[in-house]
Amino acid sequence: MDIGSPTNVRHVAHVTFDSFNGFLGLPAEFEPEMPRRPPSASATVFGVSTESMQLSFDSRGNSVPTILLLMQTRLYAQRGLQAEGIFRINPDNSHEEHVRDQLNLGLVPDGIDIHCLAGQIKAWFRELPTGVLDPLSQEQVMQCQTEEECAELVKHLPRTEAALLDWAVNLMADVVEHEHLNKMSARNIAMVFAPNMTHMADPFTALVYAVQVMNFLRTLIARTLQERKDSVVESSPTCYLEPLDEKARHRILESCMENTAPENKQQKKPLPTAENEEAQENLVAVLDNASTGGQCSSLISSSDNPVCDNDLYCEFPPKGNMRKSKTVQSISSNARNGPKKTRNHQAVEKKGIRTLD
């Protein structure tokens, strides 16, 4: 029986699929029952190529599947990073089918167990048609020993795999930053993610290679954590103290003594002369350092409590002449009236500055 040519054909609509916005130009009668953008061009978000999935940008500018960002957001919102054994504890799979059905619709079910959610993130990587690190050869991964070598090797990944790896490494770094709560070190989190980043047919080869992948991921995590610390240090503003002249120093000292006088009357217990002298010596040392234009970092005491804080004439950039400071008053709040003695400023600097209670 011959099949004839189609008849009564007409052009209804031109439909295209956009990675960010789903199907474009779809007629209303073909819209799904739930008016929601599909998370991918396929019926599932698991086991399919990222090229057929809806993509979004993460905070670092990586273009990754939107479903990953949805699961990450819910994991953080439910304090998953603080959960002990996150990504290591096997979840209850009794509701896995229902969870996957919802994820395929672009929804993260309400009340989902955080360990189940973490397990789905690992499963997403595990079920990719091609592992994230598969474009790299085993020899390349095994030869990486330093952070620089690992970072250089990542540059050889295709754009899609590089974006997924960067997203995953930063997720693992977020977990490690809460190690004191979740008990997941860089080695632990790299160990549970390593088998999901590559595909090996031979189980023995896969096991041996997973150890190398674990070391590779752990090195990348350590590098990421160090970069975060460096970026915080670089972005911290430098605190400068305005220089003081001799009159300003005497004015602040007199103000401090006047403000502490009522406290002496209320306590009715004068402090020992030695403590009074020590408080004044510390204050003089602070003012001397300020007069030289020193930085706040030079005023840190041996007890790791800074003598200089945000209120002690710290300006960005410095401006104006310095006036009375409540902080200086609080630093010398324990100073009391007593006999004045000539001080050796040089000796105070050698002795160091101690933070007053």
C-alpha positions in Angstrom: 0.0 0.0 0.0 1.5 3.3 -1.1 1.5 6.2 1.2 0.3 9.3 -0.5 1.4 12.9 -0.1 -0.1 14.9 2.8 -3.0 17.1 2.0 -4.5 20.2 3.6 -1.2 21.2 5.1 -0.9 24.6 6.6 1.7 26.5 8.6 0.4 27.0 12.1 3.4 28.3 14.0 7.2 28.3 14.0 8.4 26.9 17.3 12.0 27.2 18.5 13.7 26.1 21.7 15.8 28.6 23.6 18.2 27.4 26.3 17.1 30.2 28.7 13.4 30.7 27.9 12.2 27.3 26.8 9.9 26.9 23.8 9.3 30.0 21.9 6.2 30.5 19.6 4.3 27.5 21.0 0.5 27.8 20.3 -1.7 28.1 23.3 -3.4 24.7 22.7 0.0 23.0 22.9 1.0 24.6 26.1 1.5 22.1 29.0 -1.2 21.9 31.7 1.1 23.6 34.1 2.0 27.0 32.6 5.7 26.9 33.4 8.8 27.1 31.4 10.1 23.6 30.7 13.5 22.9 32.3 14.7 21.1 29.2 13.7 20.2 25.7 13.5 16.6 26.7 11.1 14.9 29.1 13.7 14.6 31.9 16.5 16.6 33.3 18.5 13.5 34.1 20.7 11.6 31.7 20.4 14.2 28.9 22.9 16.6 27.4 23.1 20.1 28.7 22.7 21.4 25.2 19.0 20.4 25.3 18.4 22.0 28.8 17.3 25.4 29.9 20.4 27.2 31.2 20.9 30.1 33.5 23.9 32.1 34.8 25.2 31.5 38.3 26.9 34.1 40.5 30.2 33.5 38.8 28.9 33.9 35.3 28.8 30.2 34.5 26.1 29.0 32.2 24.7 25.9 33.9 21.4 24.1 33.8 18.7 26.0 35.6 17.6 22.9 37.5 21.0 22.8 39.3 20.6 26.3 40.5 17.1 25.6 41.7 18.4 22.6 43.7 21.3 24.6 45.1 19.1 27.4 46.2 16.8 25.1 48.1 19.7 23.2 49.6 21.1 26.5 51.0 17.7 27.7 52.1 17.1 24.6 54.2 20.5 24.9 55.8 21.8 21.9 54.0 25.4 23.2 54.3 25.1 22.9 58.1 23.8 19.3 58.0 26.3 16.7 59.2 27.3 14.3 56.5 25.8 16.3 53.6 26.4 14.7 50.2 27.8 11.6 52.1 24.7 10.2 53.9 22.5 8.1 51.6 19.0 9.4 51.5 15.7 7.4 51.7 14.9 6.6 48.1 11.3 5.8 48.7 10.2 9.2 47.4 12.8 9.4 44.7 10.3 8.8 41.8 8.1 11.6 43.0 11.0 13.9 43.5 12.3 13.3 40.0 8.9 13.8 38.5 8.8 17.2 40.1 12.3 18.1 39.1 11.5 17.2 35.5 8.8 19.8 35.6 11.3 22.4 36.9 10.0 22.2 40.5 11.8 21.4 43.7 9.2 19.7 46.0 8.3 21.4 49.3 9.5 19.6 52.4 12.1 17.6 50.5 14.8 16.0 52.6 18.1 17.8 52.3 20.0 14.5 51.9 17.7 13.5 49.2 18.2 16.8 47.5 22.0 16.4 47.8 21.7 12.9 46.3 19.8 14.3 43.3 22.6 16.8 42.6 25.2 14.0 42.6 22.9 11.8 40.5 22.5 14.6 37.9 26.3 14.6 37.4 26.5 10.8 37.5 23.8 10.3 34.8 25.2 12.8 32.3 25.9 11.1 28.9 29.5 12.2 29.1 31.3 12.8 32.4 32.4 16.4 33.2 36.1 15.3 33.3 35.9 12.8 30.4 37.3 15.2 27.9 40.6 15.0 29.9 42.7 11.9 29.6 43.7 9.8 32.7 47.3 10.6 32.1 46.6 14.4 32.2 44.7 14.1 35.5 47.3 11.8 37.1 50.2 14.1 36.2 48.7 17.1 38.0 50.4 17.5 41.3 50.2 21.2 42.1 47.4 23.8 42.2 48.9 25.6 39.2 49.0 22.4 37.1 45.4 21.6 38.0 44.2 25.1 37.2 46.1 24.9 33.9 44.5 21.6 33.0 41.0 22.9 33.6 41.6 25.4 30.8 41.7 22.5 28.4 38.0 21.5 29.1 35.3 22.6 26.7 33.2 25.5 27.7 30.2 23.5 29.0 32.3 21.1 31.1 34.4 23.9 32.4 31.3 25.8 33.6 29.9 22.7 35.3 33.2 21.9 37.0 33.6 25.4 38.3 30.0 25.4 39.6 30.6 22.0 41.3 33.9 23.0 42.8 32.4 26.2 44.3 29.5 24.1 45.7 32.0 21.8 47.4 34.0 24.8 48.7 30.8 26.2 50.3 30.4 22.8 52.0 34.0 22.8 53.3 33.6 26.3 54.7 31.0 24.8 57.1 33.2 21.8 58.0 32.9 22.6 61.7 29.2 21.8 61.4 28.8 19.2 58.6 32.1 17.3 59.3 32.8 17.4 55.6 36.5 18.3 54.8 37.8 18.9 51.3 38.9 15.3 51.1 35.5 14.0 52.2 33.5 16.1 49.8 35.9 15.4 46.9 35.7 11.6 47.7 31.9 11.5 47.3 31.9 13.7 44.1 34.8 12.0 42.3 32.9 8.9 41.1 30.2 11.1 39.6 32.5 13.2 37.5 33.8 10.5 35.1 32.5 7.4 33.3 34.5 4.2 33.2 33.4 0.9 31.8 35.8 -1.2 33.8 35.0 -1.1 37.6 38.6 -1.6 38.7 39.9 1.1 36.4 37.1 3.4 37.6 38.0 2.8 41.2 41.7 3.5 40.7 41.0 6.6 38.6 38.5 7.9 41.1 41.3 8.3 43.6 43.2 10.5 41.2 40.0 12.5 40.5 39.5 12.9 44.2 43.0 14.4 44.6 42.4 16.6 41.6 39.1 17.9 43.0 40.6 18.4 46.5 43.4 20.5 45.0 40.8 22.7 43.1 38.8 23.1 46.3 41.8 24.2 48.3 42.7 26.7 45.5 39.2 28.1 45.5 39.1 28.6 49.3 42.5 30.3 49.1 41.3 32.6 46.4 38.3 33.6 48.5 40.5 34.4 51.5 42.8 36.5 49.3 39.9 38.4 47.7 38.6 39.2 51.2 42.0 40.5 52.3 42.5 42.6 49.1 39.0 44.1 49.4 39.5 45.1 53.1 40.1 48.9 53.4 43.3 50.0 55.0 42.6 52.0 58.2 44.7 55.1 58.7 45.0 57.3 61.8 45.4 61.0 61.4 48.5 62.5 63.0 48.0 64.4 66.2 49.9 67.4 67.4 51.0 67.9 71.0 48.0 70.1 71.9 45.5 67.5 70.6 47.1 64.8 72.6 46.9 66.7 75.8 43.3 67.7 75.1 42.3 64.1 74.7 44.1 63.0 77.9 42.5 65.8 79.9 39.1 64.8 78.5 39.6 61.2 79.4 40.5 62.1 83.0 37.4 64.3 83.3 35.1 61.6 82.1 36.5 59.0 84.4 36.3 61.1 87.5 32.5 60.5 88.1 33.2 56.8 87.8 35.8 57.0 90.6 33.2 58.7 92.8 30.6 56.0 92.2 32.9 53.1 92.7 34.6 54.7 95.8 37.5 52.4 95.2 40.5 54.1 93.6 42.5 51.9 91.3 46.1 51.1 92.2 48.7 53.6 91.0 50.4 51.0 88.9 47.2 50.2 86.9 46.6 53.9 86.5 50.1 54.4 85.1 49.7 51.4 82.8 46.5 52.7 81.3 48.0 56.1 80.6 51.1 54.5 79.1 48.9 52.5 76.7 47.0 55.6 75.7 50.1 57.6 75.2 51.5 54.9 73.0 48.4 54.8 70.9 48.5 58.6 70.4 52.2 58.5 69.6 51.5 55.9 66.9 48.7 58.0 65.6 51.0 61.0 65.3 53.3 59.1 63.0 50.5 58.2 60.7 50.7 54.4 61.4 48.2 51.8 60.4 45.7 50.0 62.6 47.4 46.7 62.0 50.4 47.9 64.1 48.1 48.4 67.1 47.0 44.8 67.4 47.8 43.5 70.9 49.2 40.1 71.8 45.7 39.0 72.8 44.4 39.5 69.2 42.1 42.3 70.4 42.7 45.4 68.5 43.3 48.6 70.4 42.2 50.6 67.4 38.6 50.0 66.2 36.3 51.6 63.7 35.6 54.6 66.0 39.2 55.5 66.7 39.5 58.2 64.0 39.5 55.6 61.2 38.5 57.4 58.0 38.6 56.3 54.3 40.5 58.4 53.3 41.6 60.4 56.4 40.1 63.8 56.6 39.9 66.7 59.0 41.5 67.3 62.4 40.9 64.8 65.1 38.6 65.7 68.0 37.5 64.0 71.2 36.8 60.3 70.7 34.5 58.1 72.7 36.8 55.2 71.8 39.8 56.8 73.3 37.7 57.5 76.4 36.7 53.8 76.6 40.2 52.7 76.1 41.3 54.6 79.2 38.0 54.2 81.1 40.0 52.3 83.7 42.5 55.2 84.1 42.2 57.1 87.3 43.7 60.2 88.8 47.1 59.6 90.2 50.6 61.0 90.3 52.1 61.8 86.9 55.5 60.4 86.0 57.8 61.0 83.1 57.4 58.1 80.7 59.9 56.6 78.3 57.9 56.3 75.1 60.6 54.1 73.5 60.3 51.6 76.4 56.5 51.4 75.9 56.9 50.5 72.3 59.4 47.7 73.1 57.1 46.4 75.8 54.1 46.3 73.5 50.5 47.4 73.9 48.1 45.4 75.9 44.3 45.6 75.5 42.5 47.0 78.5 39.4 45.3 79.9 
